[in-house]
Amino acid sequence: MPSGKHLAMYNFGLHVAPYSSPAVEGFRLREAANFEAAARAHGFIGRSGYDGDPGPACWGKQVFPRFIEGSGFATAPSSLSLWTDIESLMAFSYDGVHADALKHARHWNVKQRWPALVLWWVDADVIPEWKDGAERLERLHDEGPSAAAFSFKQPYAATGHPATIDRSRVKEIAAKNAMGQSDLLAHVLALKA
């Protein structure tokens, strides 16, 4: 990866019921542990907070992609973060604490007709805003993957060329993450779905 680039990630979903309802309690119970697991993960640079919530600063006004229209919700679960590379993000996403949340997500979220997430490279001195993520998720949905908007299925390198994910490196990073997150994993595994 050329120096001076970071990987931006935006995800968006819709809950099956309002955030405070019992139907999404499992999500609420895991949310803080997932944020902490990300903060401890190899390759994590930072994430946007949410306007009015304690924690990190909000990266611009939070907006949502058009997929929220007609849902009955004014807000929806979404996140925006920066990572050093795609292997680090993949290791966090599909192993440990976050993998437990993904395992149960079908209980809390409606089935998506859009990509679950979008990835893109930014210069190291750039902090993406919520609007960037929402626009790129729509672009990935409408136009398919490109260097400007892609996913784990068809990744692109920071150079703008198609890339291959180093799966052995993903496993190595996941193992390192597991050592530093065992307390969080024990916590979430004891929670209800």
Beta strands, then each sheet from edge to edge (+ up, - down):
strand 1: 5-12
strand 2: 44-47
strand 3: 78-83
strand 4: 117-123
sheet 1: 2+ 3- 1+ 4-
end
